[in-house]
Amino acid sequence: MLHVVVCYDVTSDSRRARLFDGLRSHLEHVQFSVFEGMVSPRDYAAVIRHIDSTINPDEDDVRVYRLCPRCRNEVDLYGQAGHVQAEAEDVIVG
């Protein structure tokens, strides 16, 4: 699983709405223009494809940060901020 943070500044309302809807299907909306969460490599690729197909690279700014487990534990949170919880992974016992 990959821990990702996506921040964006999209100039068009329609592109911003499409980006928001696509990101919301994979990540948790944590601030106005910020999504965060744990995704599989396959879902990460889907997020990147969605970003690429939605934004105008001449007008919009999107940043995707991948946090390693050690870095994730060193994120300082203030106020009402809380860590995004990783979804429970399926465990197969054989």
N, C-alpha and C positions, 0 to 999 in steps of 0.2 A: 504494500500500500504506500501511496505517496501522500504526504501532507502538503497541500498547496494553498496559497493565498493569491487571489486575483483582485487587482485594483484597476479601476478604469475611469477614464474621462472621455466620454463620447459626446460629440457635439450635436448630433442629430437625435431628436426625441424618438423617432421610429427605430433607429439602429440601437439606441440605448435600451429601449423596451425589449427588442429581440434578444439583445445580449443578456439582459437581466433574466428573461424567461429561460434561456438555454442554460445559463449558469446555475439557476435555481434548481434545475433538474439533477444536478450533480453535487452541488456544494451548498453550504449554509450561508445565508445572507446575514453578515455580522455588523455591517455599517452601511451607510448610504451607498457608497460605490465600492464596497469590499465584500468578497465572498471568501470562505475558507472551508476546508474540510479534507477528509481522507478519501482518496480515490484509487482505484486499481489503475495499472498502467493503461489498460484498454479505455477506461473512462477518462483518464488524463488525455489520451489522444483525441477522444471525442470532444473534450473541452477545447483543446487547441484548434481542432477543425472548425468548431462553432465560432470561436473568436475570429479566425482567419476569414471565414465566409461572411461574417457579419459587419466587421468594422471597415472603415475607410482609412487605410494606412497613412494617407496624406493629411487627415484631420483628427484622428482619434489616437488616444494613448492608452494602452493596456499593458499591465505588468503582471507577470506570473512568477511567483516566488515558490520554489520547492524547498521545504524545510526538512533537514535531516532530523532524526529522533533527538539527538543531543541539542540541536538548535531549537527545536520546538519547546523543549523543557526550559530554555533560557529566555523565552519571550516574557517580558514584563507587562503585566496587565494592571490597569488602574480604573477606578470608578466601577462602573457596572460591567466592565469587560469580563468575559469568562472564556476559558479554554473550550474549543470545539471538541466534543467527545468523539472518539473513534467508534465506529460501529462495531458491534461484536462480530467476530469472524466465525464462520461455520467451522466446527471441529468434527472431524470424522474419526470415529473410534472403530478400529477393525479387529 
